[in-house]
Amino acid sequence: MSAAERFFARLRAHPPHDPAVQGSRHALSYGALLDEADALAEVLTRSDVRTLATLLPNGPAWIVADLAALRAGVVSVPLPLFFTAEQQAHALRATGADAVLATPAPSAAPAESLTVAGERLALSRRIAAVVPMPRGTRKVTFTSGSTGQPKGVCLGEAMLSVADGLAESLAPLAVRRHLCALPLPLLLENIAGVYAPLAVGAKVVVPLGERVGLRGSSTFNAAALDAAARNHRAESTIVLPQMLRAWSSWRAAVRAAPLPALKFVAVGGAHVGASVLAQARLGGLPAYEGYGLSEAASVQTLNLPHADRPGSAGRVLPHARVRVDSDGQIRVGGALMLGYLGDAGTASPAWWATGDLGRIDADGFLHVDGRRRNVLITSFGRNVSPEWVESELQASPAIAQAVVLGDGQPALAAVLWPARADGGDDELAEAVERANARLPDYARINRWLRGRAPFSAAGGMATANGRPRREAIARQHAEALFPQDTVDIPVMEKQHGLSRPAAGVDR
């Protein structure tokens, strides 16, 4: 019996009338969920769908579509709605998706109309060449894209072992209602927030994104998440670090009432820190940090109430293997990806080099100390290559030099030097606005300032060949770009992606 067959057998073993999925407008019992998934799987099989891309909001229909693809042996490509049109098109081309399941668009090409979990959806067929994928690929999950185009990670049924490991580790908590606060195409929520709860017969509460405060990938309203957790009597949820900071700060500011049902708040996507966890717990949020990556089908280590060391990423979960090499790099094994899409040379080794630096203490807790590569990870868990954003900024004739910063911050910032010494801030602001319009929301510049001088070797801000010395530039400008009193923002809203110069900066 395959892992997928064992997973569906577990779902069928639950009482069919028990609640399985609760959306904003529709609910499904376990029996109804399986019936819906089987019906859609039959449609996919009858239509000879090879690779199914989904462009759907959070809700029961998303879960049904995901399970149907798994049931039918169709490669699933869940696309985040916060991807730009260009990124979506890239993902469709790269996967050779021959079908797209989405909410109907008035201007869309003719498509088969389907009703899935009470939602009217459109199944559109595409003429697409067969794209080679590693044998056994069941899902292609796309990273946010450290460069302009997201990278496809090919996963097999081993991803279900991650759900099993999480279910086993969380069993002492007896969680019966999980609230999905993250977009379902994010692998973390897909595995830990859908597969793991369903495997143990829990109820998955999956409101529309705005009902839990998250719009796009980086705009969050903590009050909405708090209300959703209270109204649905959520016992667990998963958040990103900046969401936890905002939620905790909001609760402290309004002196929010306790959430008596809440047992476990998992935090992942980027480093959290012991002080943030302490503040959250003091405010009634039982937050626990974990560590994972898409290449290993999400979560590898996790702190738990009975095995907790704040500041660490927790102990290794049953499905995973973790080690730290002599050079300090973290390697993982176990439920690894099958390879990167379109790169035949990336078949997974026994141990995957994560690019992260860390250590394992005497009690088995993993501590993550930083990144080897020059990739920024925002507190919303988005990976961004600074060179990508810098090239967009420097495409403007008004900007001669740009350095993008923001590792561990809720949004990116930039230090700019104008092409003309007498160039005004208005020109730089317009250039930033134009660059932001070409970037997805997680890669936009939120704050910027004019550098104190050009980045030069003589000034210690560049190498001899003209490359900026990022650490030196960060040290000189970080206080102005990331003042302590603006790091934790309860509600983050931007107009047109346009930022403004940091206030109070010496010119």
C-alpha positions in Angstrom: 0.0 0.0 0.0 1.4 3.4 -1.0 1.7 6.3 1.4 -1.3 8.0 -0.3 -3.4 4.9 0.0 -2.6 4.6 3.7 -3.4 8.3 4.2 -6.9 7.9 2.6 -7.5 4.8 4.6 -6.9 6.8 7.8 -9.4 9.4 6.6 -12.0 6.7 5.9 -11.5 5.3 9.3 -12.8 8.5 11.0 -16.5 8.6 11.7 -18.1 9.9 8.5 -20.3 12.4 10.2 -17.5 14.0 12.2 -16.7 17.6 11.1 -13.6 17.7 8.8 -13.4 21.1 7.2 -15.2 24.4 8.1 -14.9 27.3 5.6 -16.4 30.8 5.6 -19.5 29.6 3.8 -19.4 25.8 3.6 -18.6 22.8 5.9 -17.8 19.2 5.1 -17.9 16.1 7.3 -15.3 13.4 6.7 -17.7 11.4 4.6 -18.6 14.4 2.5 -15.0 15.5 2.2 -14.0 12.1 0.8 -17.0 11.9 -1.5 -16.2 15.4 -2.9 -12.5 14.4 -3.4 -13.5 11.1 -5.1 -15.9 12.9 -7.4 -13.3 15.5 -8.5 -10.7 12.8 -8.9 -13.0 11.0 -11.3 -13.3 14.3 -13.3 -9.6 14.7 -13.5 -9.1 11.0 -14.5 -11.8 11.2 -17.1 -10.3 14.3 -18.6 -6.8 12.8 -18.7 -5.3 15.6 -16.6 -1.6 15.2 -16.0 -0.7 18.3 -14.0 -3.3 20.4 -12.2 -2.6 23.9 -11.2 -4.9 25.5 -8.7 -5.6 29.2 -8.2 -8.0 29.3 -5.4 -8.5 31.2 -2.1 -8.4 29.4 1.2 -11.5 27.3 1.7 -12.9 23.8 1.6 -12.7 23.7 -2.2 -8.9 24.2 -2.1 -8.6 21.2 0.3 -10.9 19.0 -1.9 -8.9 19.9 -5.0 -5.6 19.0 -3.3 -7.0 15.7 -2.1 -8.5 14.9 -5.5 -5.2 15.4 -7.2 -3.5 13.1 -4.7 -6.3 10.5 -5.1 -6.1 10.6 -8.9 -2.3 10.4 -9.1 -2.3 13.9 -10.8 0.6 16.2 -10.1 -0.7 19.1 -8.0 0.6 22.6 -8.5 -0.9 24.9 -5.8 -0.2 28.5 -6.8 -0.4 31.3 -4.3 -2.7 34.1 -5.2 0.0 36.6 -4.2 2.2 35.6 -7.1 2.3 38.2 -9.9 0.8 37.3 -13.2 4.3 36.8 -14.6 5.2 34.4 -11.8 1.9 32.5 -12.3 2.6 32.2 -16.0 6.2 31.0 -15.3 4.9 28.3 -13.0 2.3 27.1 -15.5 5.0 26.9 -18.2 7.6 25.3 -16.0 5.3 22.5 -14.8 3.6 21.9 -18.1 0.2 22.3 -16.4 -2.5 21.1 -18.7 -5.4 22.1 -16.5 -6.1 25.0 -14.2 -8.8 25.0 -11.5 -9.8 28.5 -10.5 -12.7 30.7 -9.6 -14.4 31.7 -12.8 -13.2 34.9 -14.5 -15.6 36.8 -16.8 -13.0 37.2 -19.5 -11.6 33.7 -19.2 -11.5 31.2 -22.1 -14.3 28.6 -22.2 -14.0 26.1 -19.3 -15.8 23.2 -17.7 -18.0 24.5 -14.8 -17.7 22.5 -11.6 -19.2 22.8 -8.2 -16.7 21.9 -5.5 -17.5 22.1 -1.8 -20.4 24.5 -2.6 -18.1 26.8 -4.7 -18.6 27.4 -8.5 -15.2 26.7 -10.1 -13.8 26.6 -13.6 -11.6 23.8 -14.9 -9.7 25.2 -17.9 -7.6 23.0 -20.2 -4.2 24.2 -21.6 -2.1 23.0 -24.4 1.1 22.2 -22.8 4.1 20.0 -23.5 5.0 17.2 -21.1 7.6 18.5 -18.7 10.1 15.9 -17.3 9.7 15.5 -13.6 11.4 13.2 -11.1 9.6 9.9 -11.0 7.0 9.8 -8.2 6.4 13.6 -8.2 3.0 14.2 -6.6 3.2 17.9 -5.9 5.3 20.9 -7.1 5.5 23.6 -4.5 7.0 26.9 -5.5 9.1 28.9 -3.2 8.6 32.7 -3.1 11.6 33.0 -5.4 14.8 34.3 -4.1 15.2 35.8 -7.6 12.6 37.0 -10.0 11.1 33.6 -10.8 9.9 31.1 -8.1 11.7 27.8 -7.9 9.7 24.5 -8.2 10.3 21.9 -5.6 9.2 18.4 -6.7 7.8 16.3 -3.8 6.7 12.7 -3.6 4.5 10.8 -1.2 7.2 11.2 1.4 5.6 14.5 2.2 2.9 12.5 3.9 5.4 11.1 6.4 6.0 14.7 7.5 2.3 14.9 8.4 2.6 11.6 10.2 5.6 12.8 12.2 3.8 16.0 13.2 0.6 14.1 14.1 2.7 11.8 16.4 4.5 14.6 18.1 1.4 16.7 18.7 -0.7 13.8 19.9 -0.3 14.7 23.6 -2.0 18.0 22.9 -5.1 16.3 21.6 -5.8 19.2 19.2 -9.4 18.9 17.7 -9.7 22.3 15.9 -6.9 23.8 13.8 -7.3 27.3 12.3 -5.6 27.9 9.0 -4.1 31.4 9.1 -1.6 31.0 6.2 -2.4 30.6 2.5 -2.9 26.9 1.8 -0.4 26.9 -1.1 2.4 27.5 1.5 3.7 24.1 2.1 3.9 24.7 5.9 0.1 25.1 6.1 -0.6 22.4 3.5 1.3 19.8 5.4 1.0 20.8 9.1 -2.3 22.6 8.9 -4.3 20.2 6.6 -2.7 16.8 6.2 -1.6 16.4 9.9 -5.0 17.4 11.5 -7.0 15.3 9.0 -4.8 12.3 9.7 -5.9 12.3 13.3 -9.6 13.2 12.7 -9.4 16.8 13.8 -11.4 19.7 12.3 -9.6 22.0 9.9 -11.1 25.6 10.0 -10.2 27.4 6.8 -11.8 30.8 6.5 -11.0 33.2 3.6 -7.7 34.9 4.1 -9.1 38.3 5.0 -11.2 36.6 7.8 -7.9 35.8 9.5 -6.2 39.1 8.7 -3.8 38.1 6.0 -4.0 39.7 2.6 -1.4 39.0 -0.1 1.8 37.6 1.5 2.8 40.5 3.7 -0.3 42.5 4.9 -1.7 41.4 8.3 -4.4 42.6 10.7 -3.9 41.0 14.1 -7.4 41.9 15.3 -8.9 39.7 12.6 -6.8 36.7 13.5 -7.6 37.1 17.2 -11.3 37.3 16.4 -11.1 34.2 14.2 -9.3 32.2 16.9 -11.9 33.2 19.4 -15.0 32.7 17.3 -13.8 29.3 16.0 -12.4 28.2 19.4 -9.2 27.3 17.7 -6.9 25.0 19.6 -3.9 25.4 17.2 -2.7 27.7 14.4 0.4 28.4 12.5 1.8 31.9 12.0 4.9 33.6 10.6 7.2 35.5 12.9 6.0 39.0 12.0 2.4 37.8 12.4 3.2 36.6 15.9 4.9 39.9 16.8 1.9 41.9 15.5 -0.6 39.6 17.2 1.2 39.7 20.5 1.7 43.5 20.4 -2.0 44.0 19.5 -3.2 41.9 22.3 -1.0 43.8 24.8 -2.2 47.1 23.5 -5.9 46.4 23.7 -5.6 44.1 26.8 -7.3 41.3 24.9 -9.2 38.7 26.8 -7.6 35.2 27.0 -8.2 32.6 24.3 -9.0 29.6 26.6 -9.2 27.1 23.8 -5.8 27.9 22.2 -3.2 25.2 23.1 -0.5 25.6 20.4 0.7 28.3 18.1 3.5 27.0 15.8 5.8 29.7 14.4 8.0 29.1 11.4 9.4 30.6 8.2 12.2 32.6 9.8 14.0 32.9 13.1 11.8 34.1 16.0 13.9 34.7 19.1 13.3 33.9 22.8 12.2 37.4 23.7 9.4 37.4 21.1 8.2 34.0 22.3 8.3 35.2 25.9 6.2 38.3 25.1 3.7 36.2 23.1 3.3 33.7 25.9 2.9 36.4 28.5 0.0 37.7 26.4 -1.7 34.4 26.2 -0.3 33.0 23.0 1.3 29.6 23.5 3.9 30.0 20.8 6.5 27.5 19.8 9.3 27.8 17.2 10.1 25.2 14.6 12.4 24.8 11.6 11.9 23.4 8.1 12.3 23.9 4.4 10.4 23.1 1.2 13.3 20.8 0.1 12.5 18.5 3.0 8.7 18.8 2.7 8.4 21.4 5.5 8.9 21.0 9.2 12.0 19.2 10.5 12.3 20.3 14.2 9.8 21.8 16.6 9.5 22.9 20.2 6.6 21.4 22.1 5.1 22.1 25.5 6.8 19.0 26.9 10.1 19.6 25.1 10.7 23.3 24.9 13.8 25.5 24.7 13.0 29.1 23.6 15.5 30.5 21.3 16.1 27.1 19.7 14.2 25.6 16.8 13.3 22.5 18.8 14.1 18.8 18.6 14.1 16.7 15.5 10.7 15.2 14.7 10.2 11.5 14.1 10.2 11.7 10.3 13.3 13.8 10.0 17.1 13.5 10.3 19.2 16.5 11.1 23.0 17.0 11.5 25.4 19.8 11.6 28.6 19.5 9.5 32.1 20.5 10.8 31.7 23.9 9.0 28.5 24.6 10.9 26.1 24.0 8.0 22.8 22.2 8.8 22.0 19.2 6.7 18.7 17.3 6.7 17.6 13.9 5.6 14.5 11.8 5.6 11.5 13.1 3.6 13.5 15.0 1.0 12.3 16.4 -2.2 12.8 14.4 -5.4 14.6 17.4 -7.1 14.1 20.9 -8.5 11.8 21.3 -11.4 13.6 21.6 -14.7 17.0 20.7 -13.2 17.9 17.1 -13.7 21.1 17.5 -11.7 19.4 18.2 -8.4 18.2 14.8 -7.4 18.3 14.8 -3.7 21.3 13.3 -1.9 21.0 11.4 1.3 21.7 14.6 3.2 20.5 18.0 1.9 22.7 21.0 2.5 20.3 23.7 3.8 22.5 26.8 3.5 21.8 27.5 7.1 24.3 27.6 9.9 23.6 26.2 13.3 24.4 23.7 16.1 22.7 21.0 18.1 23.0 21.3 21.9 23.6 18.6 24.4 19.9 18.0 24.8 19.2 17.7 21.1 17.7 21.1 20.4 18.7 22.7 17.1 19.8 26.3 17.1 19.8 28.1 13.8 22.4 30.9 13.7 22.1 32.4 10.2 22.4 31.9 6.4 25.4 31.0 4.4 24.1 32.5 1.2 23.3 36.1 0.5 19.5 35.7 0.7 17.2 37.8 2.9 14.5 36.1 4.8 11.8 38.5 5.9 9.9 37.9 9.1 7.0 36.8 6.9 9.2 33.9 5.7 9.7 35.2 2.2 13.1 34.5 0.6 14.4 37.4 -1.5 17.7 37.9 -3.3 18.7 41.5 -2.7 20.4 41.6 -6.1 17.1 41.0 -7.8 15.4 43.9 -6.1 18.5 46.1 -6.5 18.5 45.5 -10.3 14.9 46.7 -10.5 15.8 49.8 -8.5 18.9 50.5 -10.6 16.9 50.1 -13.8 15.8 53.7 -13.1 18.1 56.4 -14.5 17.6 58.3 -11.2 19.4 55.6 -9.1 23.1 54.9 -9.5 23.5 52.5 -6.5 21.1 50.5 -4.4 21.6 48.1 -1.5 18.6 46.2 -0.2 18.4 45.2 3.5 15.8 43.5 5.6 16.8 40.1 6.9 14.4 39.2 9.7 12.3 42.4 9.2 8.7 42.6 8.2 9.5 44.4 4.9 12.5 45.4 2.9 14.4 48.6 3.0 17.0 50.2 0.7 19.9 52.6 0.8 20.1 54.6 -2.4 22.6 56.8 -4.1 21.3 59.0 -6.9 22.6 59.1 -10.4 23.0 62.9 -10.0 24.4 64.5 -6.9 21.7 67.1 -7.1 19.0 64.6 -7.7 16.1 65.2 -5.4 14.2 62.8 -3.1 11.1 63.1 -5.3 13.0 61.5 -8.2 14.1 58.7 -5.9 10.6 58.2 -4.6 9.2 57.9 -8.1 11.9 55.4 -9.0 11.1 53.3 -5.9 7.4 53.4 -6.8 8.1 52.2 -10.4 10.3 49.4 -9.2 7.7 48.3 -6.6 5.0 48.1 -9.3 7.1 45.5 -11.0 7.7 43.4 -7.9 5.5 41.0 -5.9 4.4 42.4 -2.6 7.0 40.5 -0.5 9.9 42.0 -2.5 8.8 45.7 -2.5 10.7 48.4 -0.7 8.9 49.7 2.4 11.4 52.2 3.6 14.4 53.9 1.9 16.9 56.6 2.5 19.7 58.4 0.7 23.1 57.1 1.5 25.6 59.4 3.3 28.0 59.0 0.4 28.5 56.9 -2.7 29.4 53.2 -2.0 33.2 53.3 -2.8 36.2 51.3 -1.9 37.8 54.4 -0.5 34.9 54.9 1.9 34.9 51.2 2.9 31.5 50.7 1.4 32.6 48.7 -1.6 35.2 46.2 -2.7 38.0 47.0 -5.1 35.9 45.8 -8.0 32.9 48.0 -7.0 30.7 45.4 -5.2 28.9 46.9 -2.2 30.0 45.8 1.2 26.6 44.9 2.6 27.6 44.4 6.2 29.3 47.8 6.3 26.4 49.6 4.7 23.9 47.8 7.0 25.9 48.9 10.1 26.0 52.5 8.9 22.3 52.7 8.1 20.4 50.0 10.0 19.3 52.2 12.9 17.7 54.8 10.5 16.1 52.1 8.3 14.9 49.9 11.1 14.3 52.0 14.2 13.2 49.8 17.1 9.9 51.5 17.6 8.8 50.6 14.0 9.7 47.0 13.8 6.5 45.5 15.3 3.6 46.8 13.3 0.2 45.5 14.3 -1.4 46.3 11.0 0.8 46.8 7.9 -0.8 48.6 5.1 0.9 50.2 2.1 -0.5 52.4 -0.7 0.7 51.4 -4.1 3.8 49.9 -2.6 5.3 53.3 -2.4 7.5 54.1 0.6 9.0 57.3 1.7 12.4 58.3 3.0 13.1 57.3 6.6 12.2 60.3 8.8 14.9 62.1 10.8 17.8 60.9 8.7 20.8 63.2 8.3 21.4 64.0 4.7 
